[in-house]
Amino acid sequence: GAVGTLLSDWRRLNVALTRSQSKLIVLGSASTMQHAPVPAALFTLANARGWACTMPAGASVLGRTGWKETVGDDLDHGPGRE
């Protein structure tokens, strides 16, 4: 997939990522993020540090049905997380 102008421009992405004051949650497709250098580096860092979570199958329909009805308790919270 193609990345949009926000992910393609490192200055705009920097502003988006550095405005959070206490917590930052980034949702997106890992395969799409690999198409632009800065998001790819962010994704690599998040994986290396154990910050990335893999969403279970069916997570793309969360907005339509709700969390429990769609994926239940099957979220993979990453290495060493419960």
N, C-alpha and C positions, 0 to 999 in steps of 0.2 A: 504494500500500500504506500501511497504517497503521504508525506508529512506536510502539514500546512505551513503557512508563513510564520506562525508562532514558533514552531519547532525548528524551522530552518534558520531563523535569525537568532544567533547566540545572545545578542543584546536583549532582545525581547524575552527570551527564555530566562535569562539571568534575572530580569526584573520580576518575572512571574514566580520564580523559585525563591528569591530572596526576600519577598515581602511578608512571608509568614513569620509570626512572632513566637509561636510555641510548638506548632506541629504542622507538618506538611504531608499530605497524602496525594500521590500522583497515580492516576489510573490511566491505563493505556495498553495498547497492544505491543508486546515485546518485539514482534517481528516488524511492525511499522516503525518503532523507535530506532531500529537498527539502520534505517535509511538516511539518517542525518547524524553527523559526527557528534554534536553535543548531547543529544538525547541518548545516543548509543553509549557514550562515555558514562552518563548518569546511570543508565541501566546496568552497565558492567560494574560500576561501583556499588550500586544497591545490591546486586547479586553477590558480589565478593564479600560484602559486610553482613549478609544475611538479612537485609532489610526488605527484600522483595518477597511477595506472597504470590503463589499461583492460584488463580481463581478456578473453582471447579467447573466442570462442564455444565452448561446451562446458565452460567452467571450473566450472560449477555441479555437475558430476559428478566433480570431483577426488577426493573422499573415497572414491568407489566404485572407481575404476580406477587412480589414480596419475597424477602429473603428465605424464610423457613419453608415456604411452599415450593421454592425453586431448587435450592441447594441444600437445605437442611443444615446440619452441623459438619459438613465435609470440607470446610475451608482448610487448605494447607497453609499453616501459619509460618512456614519456613523452618530452617534448621534450628533445633533447640527451643522451639516455641510451642506453647501449649494453647 
